[in-house]
Structure formats: C-alpha cells, structure tokens
C-alpha cells in the first residue's frame, strides 16, 4: 500500500485494492450501465468521492473516469497496488488516417498509433496535417498517459477507440448529423461487447489501419 493508505486508494476506486480484478477496463466516455446492457450482465456499482464510477463484473473491473489526462494518470498509477495484470482503454479519437468515417472503430496496443494533445488549442491545421503525413491514425488526450503508465507498471495494455470526429474534415465542434450520432452510439455498444469479450484473446490489429 502507498504512503497514503487505503483511504487514499478508496478516494479513486471506492473499494479496497484487493477487490480489483486482474483485468481492468477504463473509459472516460462509457458509463457502467452501457457495459451492463452490452454484455447482458449486471454489476455492483460504486461512486468514489472524486467522481470515478466503478463497476464490478464477474471477470473484470470497469471504471468510468472523468474526462482528463490527470484523471486517467492518477487512476493508472494506483493499479500498481492491485492484482491487475491487464488494462483496456475505451475512448474516442479524431481520425486522421484515410478511409475512416465517424462511427468506425480501431483497436491497438501501439501507443504510436494515437497522438495525444496536451491542449485542444494545440490542434492546429498544420500540426494535424503533419501527424497525418507521419502515419498517425488519430488524436485524443488520454492515450499517451494510459500507455505510459501501463508500461511503467508492466501491465498488458490495449485500447479500443470509436471515431467521433474527423479533425481535418468534420471537427468535433461542428454539429453531427443523425446518421453520425447513431453510428457512434451503435459502435460504442457493440465495441464494448467485442473488446471485453475478447480480453483474453491476443490482439489482432484492424485491417492495416485502414490505409
């Protein structure tokens, strides 16, 4: 246990370190109820004083984090106090690689596929085009810290993403049409089912990053 003790741990997880499963699924965009619906499985849910939503399923612990790099980083560091061996991140990306559409999905265990901006103000047109030219699949805010902390803790890590915008064509701040909204909703539901059901299967990359 860290120098802060179990009380500090519970501020994030609301449950004891020993109860965390070997597989932990983390997401800033998916709520526990969606996971229950996707898997047709009930969970025991908790809410920490810091706003993290924790759901205990039979074979994994699910955690809905606040939407920030710091929230993901702090949570990941504390997993070193548990029996966690595998972490799965479910997030959203703005796709840069060709042939992606809003609502498409992408699965990877390579941090280099996704570029994480520190600030939304850094997403300049010039920078986005440079990233696209260099083969970056998409952009977000949390992936860099997720993979960095997983490597530090020697945890097996992979990430599942739903494309929610196309920064160079349909940026996040433009209104989405009904079709795009439905595609995102459907992909999140089916994606949650797919990524969790396959958590014990070695990662198979999606078709050549759609290049």
BELBEL-V280583 format. One line per field, one symbol per residue. burial: + if it has 9 or more other ideal C-beta (glycine too) atoms within 8 Angstrom, else -. A space follows every 50 residues. Layout:
burial->???
This chain:
burial->-------+++-++++-+--++-++++++++-+-+++-++---+-++-+-- -++++++--++++++--++-+++++++++--+-+-++++++++++++--+ -+++++++----+++++-----+---+++-++---+++++++++++++++ +-+-+-++++++++++++--+--------+++++-+++++++++++--+- -----+--++-
